[in-house]
């Protein structure tokens, strides 16, 4: 999987869980975000604005 903001490849654990987070928008669509983008944009509103 890739980060939807910076297109960096997200790592996975041995149980195939992503290393990062998933954010839902108003319509319920899920977006994957890496840790670096989480540091740049600390609030959910800032993350959704930069998608």
N, C-alpha and C positions, 0 to 999 in steps of 0.2 A: 504494500500500500504506500501511497505518497501523501505528504502534507498538501492540503489544498491551497495553502497560502504561498509557500516557497518551493513546492514540488520536490522537497527532499524526501529520500526514501526512509520510511519508518521501520524500525527494527521490530522483531517479534520475540516473545519469550518461547520457551520450549513447548508451551501449551497453546501456541499460536495466538496469544493475546498481543495487541499492539503496544508498543512503548510510546506513549503519547496520550492523547485524550480525544474524546468524541464530543462534539458540540451540536446540539439540535437548533435549527432555525425556527422561525414562526410557523412554517408549514409542516414541521416535523421531520424534515430531511436531515440526515446525519452527515457531519463533516469531520474528517480526521485532521488533527492538528498536532504538530511536533512540539517538543519541549522548548526549542528555541523561539518559536513563534508565540508560545504561551508567555515567555519572559518578556518579549517585545510588547505584546498586547495583553495586559493582565485581566481585563474584564471581558465578559461574554459579548457585550455590545461592540467593543473595539474589534474583536475577532470577526464577528459577523459583518462588520462594515468593511473589513479588508479582504473578504472573500471575493 
